[in-house]
Amino acid sequence: MAYKIDTNKCAGCHTCAGVCPAMAISGDNAGKCVIDKNKCMGCGTCAAVCPVSAIKPDL
């Protein structure tokens, strides 16, 4: 299961990108983070470290 980032909640801190073992998270043009669903392993590490709870499973 992949994860997704709610860009309305994302603070743009990139903490999630720093811990992603698949390197599936990058920044968009607005400075928010986005997850490449093709690279996401579904481990949930990013969601565990997000300080604003912007990352949830993409159901």
C-alpha positions in Angstrom: 0.0 0.0 0.0 1.4 3.4 -1.0 1.1 6.6 1.0 0.0 10.0 0.0 0.6 13.5 1.3 -2.1 16.0 1.8 -0.5 19.1 0.3 -2.9 21.4 2.2 -1.4 20.1 5.5 2.2 19.7 4.3 4.5 22.2 6.0 7.3 21.7 3.4 9.8 20.6 6.1 11.0 17.6 4.0 11.5 15.5 7.2 9.7 12.7 5.4 12.0 12.8 2.4 15.0 12.4 4.7 13.8 9.2 6.2 12.2 7.5 3.1 14.2 4.3 2.4 12.9 4.2 -1.1 13.7 7.8 -1.9 10.2 8.2 -3.1 9.5 11.7 -1.7 10.5 14.9 -3.4 9.4 18.5 -3.4 7.0 20.1 -5.8 7.1 23.6 -7.3 5.3 25.0 -4.2 7.8 23.5 -1.8 5.4 20.8 -0.6 6.4 17.2 -0.6 4.9 14.6 -2.9 5.3 10.8 -3.0 6.1 8.8 -6.2 3.6 5.9 -5.9 5.7 3.8 -8.2 8.7 4.0 -5.7 6.8 3.9 -2.4 7.3 0.7 -0.5 4.4 1.3 1.9 6.6 1.1 5.0 4.9 4.1 6.7 8.2 5.6 8.0 7.3 9.0 6.4 3.9 9.1 8.1 5.5 8.3 11.5 7.8 11.3 11.3 5.5 13.9 9.8 5.1 16.7 12.4 1.8 17.8 10.9 0.2 14.4 10.2 -0.1 15.1 6.5 0.8 11.6 5.3 -1.8 8.8 5.2 -2.2 5.5 3.4 -3.5 5.9 -0.1 -6.5 3.7 0.1 
